[in-house]
């Protein structure tokens, strides 16, 4: 069985030649991301968005919002460092900072 996106929803699909579960994300019309799904830590929906925290084979714990990967345990530092370091270097000696958004906490961790 494989976990795949169909019409904006996640669903199970039979894959006879493969074992286990897979997470598949449509990146563009001609580019798909497919990886081993080790588990689903959270799956919820509000009136604003759908939120999932999955455990994938290659990326570890991964945050997915509205069926699009946001960040993962493996590469989140790359994303946050590119946000934090330019601003900190441009200022020179910051004592306090304002982080707009930042719900994941990565930018507050110093990047």
N, C-alpha and C positions, 0 to 999 in steps of 0.2 A: 504494500500500500504506500502511496505517496500523498503528502499534504500539498495541494496545489490551489492556486487562485482561479476561480471561475466566476465571471460576471461580478467582480468586486468582492467576492466572499471566498473564504478558505474552505476547501472540501477535500475529502479523501478520494484517491484515484488508485485503481489497481495497476501495479507494475510487476508483472510476473517474473521478469528477469532480474529484479532488484529486491533486496530485503530491506526492511526498516521503513522509516518515514522521511519525507523530504519537505523542505520549505522552498517554495518557488515564488519569486517576485518578478513582475513585469517591470523592467526598468524603462525600456522604450518599446515601440512596436516590433523591433527586430533584435532586441537584447533582453534575455531572461537571466536571472540569477537563481541557481538551484543548488541547495546544499543539504547535507544530512541534518535532520531535526532530531535532537536528543531529548527535548522536552519542551513543554510550554509552562512557564512559571506563572504567567498571568495572562488573562484574556478578558478584556472588558470594553464596554462602550458607553459613552456619555452622549448627551445631545450635541456635543461639539466634535468628538473624534472617537476613533477606535484605537485602543492601545493594547499591545501585546509585548510581553517579555518572553523571548524564546531562548533556548540553549541550542546553538548550532555547532556542528562538528568543527568547521574551520575557524569560526569567529568567537566562540564562547557565548556568554550572555549578550543578547542583542535586543535593543529597543526598536520596536516597529510601531509606527503611528500611521493610521489610515493606509495600511498595506504597503508602506514604504519604510525601508530600513533607515534609522536615524543615526545610531552609533552602536558600537559593540565593544566588549571588553578588550578585544585584541587591538583595535585601532583608534579608540576614542582619544587617546593622547595626541595623535596627529591632528585631528580636527580642532581640539581645544588649544593646542599650542599655537596654531596658526591664527587663532582669534586673539589670544591673550598677549603673546610676546610683542607683536608690532606696537600695540598701544602702550605697553609698559616701557618699551625701549624709546618710544617717541617722547614720553613724558620725562623720563630720566630718574625721578625720585618720587614715585607715588606713595602717599601715606594711606589714603583711603580711595576706594573705587566704587562705582556704581555698576552693577551687572544687570542689564535689562533682559528679562527672560531668564535664562540660566536655570531652568527647572531640573536639569540633569545633574547639576553641581560640578561638572567638569571644569568650567571656567574658574569657579571659586577655588578649586584645588590647586591653582597656580599654573596650570598648563604644562 
